[in-house]
Amino acid sequence: MSLHIEKINPNIGAIIHALDLNHLDENKISLIHQALIDYQVIFFRQQQLNAQSQVSLAKSFGDLHIHPIYPALPDAPEVIVLDSLRQDLRDNDLWHTDVTFSQTPPLGCVLQAIKIPEFGGDTFWASGIAAFKALSADIQEQLRGLTATHDIRKSFPLERYATTLEDRQRLEQSFIKNPPVIHPVVSTHPETGEEILFVNEGFTTHINALDEHESNELLEYLFEHAVKPEFHIRWQWQEGDVAIWDNRCTQHKALFDYGDAHRVMHRATINGSRPYYQKKDSIHV
């Protein structure tokens, strides 16, 4: 069989039609995996996945991550609950690549829309592959080999997330368990060999080889460049929709433009490997 795929943008994104994610065989899973590589983020309308089906789909990509901050479903600890009435979700309204404060950021995520506001709450995804390709050759060469620091504190500050003593203690423990880490500014996709612009506003604090002023200037430029309209898509959710994205080569942000309305999402996160850089012409894929 083949998948019914509708491409969204020349650089990123596709909708896969007429496929029930509650009933998948090995062939369908293999096709989904290839579509993710081809399009970087893929969408399935009105799936209504139960928790175990979401876990099973996510596990087809690898072992799953347990988030240090967000709560999870009682019967599926691998599925975190993003609930606008229970949490401050403003940090999601910022371009970021998930959990780059870890030595081994996630491979990707399986996200399902459980409750959607009548208006607002759309999510954007941007391609780090397309963003890097669009840089001038001089800037590309400047960035290759540089490293940057990523820090959990940038998106989870105590003043916003430590509203109780218990919250403060839990957050401080998360800081201890997740000290700042160093990643390449340009990483290599482990399956395709493509070069990826691998900095994000959510967690990247500075470029290590530069002084503070130079680092801030370059990061400001890269943050803005990485999410230009030609590199990103905007997804308007319907309840039951599922998105799967390749966290190794994308950024995303969820708009917090729905005020006090209720928005609930369930996310399963797939463990990844340590980012690295290797010249594309020296990789055999």
Secondary structure as a PSIPRED ss2 file (coil, helix, strand):
# PSIPRED VFORMAT (PSIPRED V4.0)

   1 M C   1.000  0.000  0.000
   2 S C   1.000  0.000  0.000
   3 L C   1.000  0.000  0.000
   4 H E   0.000  0.000  1.000
   5 I E   0.000  0.000  1.000
   6 E E   0.000  0.000  1.000
   7 K E   0.000  0.000  1.000
   8 I C   1.000  0.000  0.000
   9 N C   1.000  0.000  0.000
  10 P C   1.000  0.000  0.000
  11 N C   1.000  0.000  0.000
  12 I C   1.000  0.000  0.000
  13 G C   1.000  0.000  0.000
  14 A E   0.000  0.000  1.000
  15 I E   0.000  0.000  1.000
  16 I E   0.000  0.000  1.000
  17 H E   0.000  0.000  1.000
  18 A C   1.000  0.000  0.000
  19 L C   1.000  0.000  0.000
  20 D C   1.000  0.000  0.000
  21 L C   1.000  0.000  0.000
  22 N C   1.000  0.000  0.000
  23 H C   1.000  0.000  0.000
  24 L C   1.000  0.000  0.000
  25 D C   1.000  0.000  0.000
  26 E H   0.000  1.000  0.000
  27 N H   0.000  1.000  0.000
  28 K H   0.000  1.000  0.000
  29 I H   0.000  1.000  0.000
  30 S H   0.000  1.000  0.000
  31 L H   0.000  1.000  0.000
  32 I H   0.000  1.000  0.000
  33 H H   0.000  1.000  0.000
  34 Q H   0.000  1.000  0.000
  35 A H   0.000  1.000  0.000
  36 L H   0.000  1.000  0.000
  37 I H   0.000  1.000  0.000
  38 D H   0.000  1.000  0.000
  39 Y H   0.000  1.000  0.000
  40 Q C   1.000  0.000  0.000
  41 V E   0.000  0.000  1.000
  42 I E   0.000  0.000  1.000
  43 F E   0.000  0.000  1.000
  44 F E   0.000  0.000  1.000
  45 R C   1.000  0.000  0.000
  46 Q C   1.000  0.000  0.000
  47 Q C   1.000  0.000  0.000
  48 Q C   1.000  0.000  0.000
  49 L C   1.000  0.000  0.000
  50 N C   1.000  0.000  0.000
  51 A H   0.000  1.000  0.000
  52 Q H   0.000  1.000  0.000
  53 S H   0.000  1.000  0.000
  54 Q H   0.000  1.000  0.000
  55 V H   0.000  1.000  0.000
  56 S H   0.000  1.000  0.000
  57 L H   0.000  1.000  0.000
  58 A H   0.000  1.000  0.000
  59 K H   0.000  1.000  0.000
  60 S C   1.000  0.000  0.000
  61 F C   1.000  0.000  0.000
  62 G C   1.000  0.000  0.000
  63 D C   1.000  0.000  0.000
  64 L E   0.000  0.000  1.000
  65 H C   1.000  0.000  0.000
  66 I C   1.000  0.000  0.000
  67 H C   1.000  0.000  0.000
  68 P C   1.000  0.000  0.000
  69 I C   1.000  0.000  0.000
  70 Y C   1.000  0.000  0.000
  71 P C   1.000  0.000  0.000
  72 A E   0.000  0.000  1.000
  73 L E   0.000  0.000  1.000
  74 P C   1.000  0.000  0.000
  75 D C   1.000  0.000  0.000
  76 A E   0.000  0.000  1.000
  77 P E   0.000  0.000  1.000
  78 E E   0.000  0.000  1.000
  79 V E   0.000  0.000  1.000
  80 I E   0.000  0.000  1.000
  81 V E   0.000  0.000  1.000
  82 L E   0.000  0.000  1.000
  83 D E   0.000  0.000  1.000
  84 S C   1.000  0.000  0.000
  85 L C   1.000  0.000  0.000
  86 R C   1.000  0.000  0.000
  87 Q C   1.000  0.000  0.000
  88 D C   1.000  0.000  0.000
  89 L C   1.000  0.000  0.000
  90 R H   0.000  1.000  0.000
  91 D H   0.000  1.000  0.000
  92 N H   0.000  1.000  0.000
  93 D C   1.000  0.000  0.000
  94 L C   1.000  0.000  0.000
  95 W C   1.000  0.000  0.000
  96 H E   0.000  0.000  1.000
  97 T C   1.000  0.000  0.000
  98 D C   1.000  0.000  0.000
  99 V C   1.000  0.000  0.000
 100 T C   1.000  0.000  0.000
 101 F C   1.000  0.000  0.000
 102 S C   1.000  0.000  0.000
 103 Q C   1.000  0.000  0.000
 104 T C   1.000  0.000  0.000
 105 P C   1.000  0.000  0.000
 106 P C   1.000  0.000  0.000
 107 L C   1.000  0.000  0.000
 108 G E   0.000  0.000  1.000
 109 C E   0.000  0.000  1.000
 110 V E   0.000  0.000  1.000
 111 L E   0.000  0.000  1.000
 112 Q E   0.000  0.000  1.000
 113 A E   0.000  0.000  1.000
 114 I E   0.000  0.000  1.000
 115 K E   0.000  0.000  1.000
 116 I C   1.000  0.000  0.000
 117 P C   1.000  0.000  0.000
 118 E C   1.000  0.000  0.000
 119 F C   1.000  0.000  0.000
 120 G C   1.000  0.000  0.000
 121 G C   1.000  0.000  0.000
 122 D C   1.000  0.000  0.000
 123 T E   0.000  0.000  1.000
 124 F E   0.000  0.000  1.000
 125 W E   0.000  0.000  1.000
 126 A E   0.000  0.000  1.000
 127 S E   0.000  0.000  1.000
 128 G H   0.000  1.000  0.000
 129 I H   0.000  1.000  0.000
 130 A H   0.000  1.000  0.000
 131 A H   0.000  1.000  0.000
 132 F H   0.000  1.000  0.000
 133 K H   0.000  1.000  0.000
 134 A H   0.000  1.000  0.000
 135 L C   1.000  0.000  0.000
 136 S C   1.000  0.000  0.000
 137 A H   0.000  1.000  0.000
 138 D H   0.000  1.000  0.000
 139 I H   0.000  1.000  0.000
 140 Q H   0.000  1.000  0.000
 141 E H   0.000  1.000  0.000
 142 Q H   0.000  1.000  0.000
 143 L H   0.000  1.000  0.000
 144 R C   1.000  0.000  0.000
 145 G C   1.000  0.000  0.000
 146 L C   1.000  0.000  0.000
 147 T E   0.000  0.000  1.000
 148 A E   0.000  0.000  1.000
 149 T E   0.000  0.000  1.000
 150 H E   0.000  0.000  1.000
 151 D C   1.000  0.000  0.000
 152 I H   0.000  1.000  0.000
 153 R H   0.000  1.000  0.000
 154 K H   0.000  1.000  0.000
 155 S C   1.000  0.000  0.000
 156 F C   1.000  0.000  0.000
 157 P C   1.000  0.000  0.000
 158 L H   0.000  1.000  0.000
 159 E H   0.000  1.000  0.000
 160 R H   0.000  1.000  0.000
 161 Y H   0.000  1.000  0.000
 162 A C   1.000  0.000  0.000
 163 T C   1.000  0.000  0.000
 164 T C   1.000  0.000  0.000
 165 L H   0.000  1.000  0.000
 166 E H   0.000  1.000  0.000
 167 D H   0.000  1.000  0.000
 168 R H   0.000  1.000  0.000
 169 Q H   0.000  1.000  0.000
 170 R H   0.000  1.000  0.000
 171 L H   0.000  1.000  0.000
 172 E H   0.000  1.000  0.000
 173 Q H   0.000  1.000  0.000
 174 S H   0.000  1.000  0.000
 175 F H   0.000  1.000  0.000
 176 I H   0.000  1.000  0.000
 177 K H   0.000  1.000  0.000
 178 N C   1.000  0.000  0.000
 179 P C   1.000  0.000  0.000
 180 P C   1.000  0.000  0.000
 181 V E   0.000  0.000  1.000
 182 I E   0.000  0.000  1.000
 183 H E   0.000  0.000  1.000
 184 P E   0.000  0.000  1.000
 185 V C   1.000  0.000  0.000
 186 V E   0.000  0.000  1.000
 187 S E   0.000  0.000  1.000
 188 T E   0.000  0.000  1.000
 189 H C   1.000  0.000  0.000
 190 P C   1.000  0.000  0.000
 191 E C   1.000  0.000  0.000
 192 T C   1.000  0.000  0.000
 193 G C   1.000  0.000  0.000
 194 E C   1.000  0.000  0.000
 195 E E   0.000  0.000  1.000
 196 I E   0.000  0.000  1.000
 197 L E   0.000  0.000  1.000
 198 F C   1.000  0.000  0.000
 199 V C   1.000  0.000  0.000
 200 N C   1.000  0.000  0.000
 201 E C   1.000  0.000  0.000
 202 G C   1.000  0.000  0.000
 203 F C   1.000  0.000  0.000
 204 T E   0.000  0.000  1.000
 205 T E   0.000  0.000  1.000
 206 H E   0.000  0.000  1.000
 207 I E   0.000  0.000  1.000
 208 N C   1.000  0.000  0.000
 209 A C   1.000  0.000  0.000
 210 L C   1.000  0.000  0.000
 211 D C   1.000  0.000  0.000
 212 E H   0.000  1.000  0.000
 213 H H   0.000  1.000  0.000
 214 E H   0.000  1.000  0.000
 215 S H   0.000  1.000  0.000
 216 N H   0.000  1.000  0.000
 217 E H   0.000  1.000  0.000
 218 L H   0.000  1.000  0.000
 219 L H   0.000  1.000  0.000
 220 E H   0.000  1.000  0.000
 221 Y H   0.000  1.000  0.000
 222 L H   0.000  1.000  0.000
 223 F H   0.000  1.000  0.000
 224 E H   0.000  1.000  0.000
 225 H H   0.000  1.000  0.000
 226 A H   0.000  1.000  0.000
 227 V C   1.000  0.000  0.000
 228 K C   1.000  0.000  0.000
 229 P H   0.000  1.000  0.000
 230 E H   0.000  1.000  0.000
 231 F H   0.000  1.000  0.000
 232 H E   0.000  0.000  1.000
 233 I E   0.000  0.000  1.000
 234 R E   0.000  0.000  1.000
 235 W E   0.000  0.000  1.000
 236 Q C   1.000  0.000  0.000
 237 W C   1.000  0.000  0.000
 238 Q C   1.000  0.000  0.000
 239 E C   1.000  0.000  0.000
 240 G C   1.000  0.000  0.000
 241 D C   1.000  0.000  0.000
 242 V E   0.000  0.000  1.000
 243 A E   0.000  0.000  1.000
 244 I E   0.000  0.000  1.000
 245 W E   0.000  0.000  1.000
 246 D E   0.000  0.000  1.000
 247 N C   1.000  0.000  0.000
 248 R C   1.000  0.000  0.000
 249 C C   1.000  0.000  0.000
 250 T E   0.000  0.000  1.000
 251 Q E   0.000  0.000  1.000
 252 H E   0.000  0.000  1.000
 253 K E   0.000  0.000  1.000
 254 A E   0.000  0.000  1.000
 255 L C   1.000  0.000  0.000
 256 F C   1.000  0.000  0.000
 257 D C   1.000  0.000  0.000
 258 Y C   1.000  0.000  0.000
 259 G C   1.000  0.000  0.000
 260 D C   1.000  0.000  0.000
 261 A C   1.000  0.000  0.000
 262 H C   1.000  0.000  0.000
 263 R C   1.000  0.000  0.000
 264 V E   0.000  0.000  1.000
 265 M E   0.000  0.000  1.000
 266 H E   0.000  0.000  1.000
 267 R E   0.000  0.000  1.000
 268 A E   0.000  0.000  1.000
 269 T E   0.000  0.000  1.000
 270 I E   0.000  0.000  1.000
 271 N C   1.000  0.000  0.000
 272 G C   1.000  0.000  0.000
 273 S C   1.000  0.000  0.000
 274 R C   1.000  0.000  0.000
 275 P C   1.000  0.000  0.000
 276 Y C   1.000  0.000  0.000
 277 Y C   1.000  0.000  0.000
 278 Q C   1.000  0.000  0.000
 279 K C   1.000  0.000  0.000
 280 K H   0.000  1.000  0.000
 281 D H   0.000  1.000  0.000
 282 S H   0.000  1.000  0.000
 283 I C   1.000  0.000  0.000
 284 H C   1.000  0.000  0.000
 285 V C   1.000  0.000  0.000
